Amino acid sequence: MSALCKVTRSLTVFFACILLYTHYVQANPQAYSYRYALRHRFDKKKKPIATTLPEIQLDTDTFENQFIQKTPEKPKLLFVETYFPPVTSTAALNQLTCLLDSNIFDITIYAKQAGSSSWANPDIKKYNLFKSGKVFIGKLPPNMKEFDIILCQFGYRGTELIDIKKQKGLQAKVVTCFRGSDLTKHVKKNPRMYDYLFQKGDLFLPVCNYFQQKLIDMGCNPKKIKVMHSTIDCNKFKFKPRAYKANEPIKITTVCRLVEKKGVEYSIKAIEQLVSKYPEIELSIIGFGPLESTLKKMVAQSAARNNIKFLGRCTEQEVIEILGKTHIFILPCVTASNGDSEGIPNACKESMATGKPTISTFNAGISELIDNGISGFLVPEKDSFALAQKIEYLIKNPQIWHTMGLAARNKVLNMYDKTKENQKLIILLNSLLPKNKKIKIIEEEQQEFFPELDTMDEE
């Protein structure tokens, strides 16, 4: 055989292999995407995830077709929200975008009502969600029986979908995230509202340990509960500590909905106590809500009326820019008169991620985020005097800001970063899939980090 023939034959085999590889990637993209979604171990001391391709058994004549037929279709997931796009919180949206990035699931979105499209998070446009044809507002998708998993944001959406599962005879596993008001003010009105959900639901994901214990106290099976923190994108909220220069205005910021549980009135009262001693102090209040007019009247009658500004609704990028100019962040959360309470506020995570000294309260799960005196400060609820004292302590001791800011950044990176935390979510969701749809590489992670899930279905 001539040298030219040998070269030609080798090139033919080479390009045939390239064609085969391309078809495989197109037919089974999750085999590659989940490698990236799970490329970092949670414990760096352990060996890295294996990323080798699976062995392929091919017939000689029909190898290409048989190979494509053997690749499983992506499991179908229904993502359930109350509003879409979300009106205020980005926590559920961060969860959704991480699932989309993983490319493991075929995702459809169902929301009870339309959110504020004019104020949509930029990720809505980035992921082209409304043009995907897989967003259903006010009506269920027609293919409800095809879903493998139904992932509900908030307990009251879980109760709705568990009833629909029964009515329609669905086989999907129902997973419910508990985020705040669903375990506080709603439960205060109806303490038994989740009894049937606890009985028939498959997995419950509270955002903090405080809510985990609350679920257990309400009668939920502890083996069905896994804490899944609300997360932020630490790549957006970059570490940017702010040094204090003598005689410059002290810039203090709070970011929240203007509702009772955020404790904004106590922020105003604290600044009022400090303004005579620090006449250049400034408080910027970012947000909107039902208490806006009441709080503005309060400020207008305050000695600090020239020191407090309402900035209204701001985009995420505007919040990032304002945090960059902030010295101290405060959010003195309280339990509202209707029982409403925080889980762990994402606004505190965002400020801590940027390295700002952060002050909040001993409310709900906030002490799980802020290590008092190390990564921030905590004061009793509804205590504007204690809040003013901590603000003044930080003003007088700017030398601790950087160390405290580093501790805060590390705490958020380790426990509340959206990429790391939602990798765990992928493992948990994979554990609920039928055996023929489970992804082996994720099963290996499950055995490492959630070995108890292997026996959950057997009990």
Beta strands, then each sheet from edge to edge (+ up, - down):
strand 1: 76-84
strand 2: 106-114
strand 3: 135-137
strand 4: 149-153
strand 5: 173-178
strand 6: 203-206
strand 7: 251-255
strand 8: 282-286
strand 9: 308-312
strand 10: 328-330
strand 11: 358-361
strand 12: 377-379
sheet 1: 3+ 2+ 1+ 4+ 5+ 6+
sheet 2: 9+ 8+ 7+ 10+ 11+ 12+
end
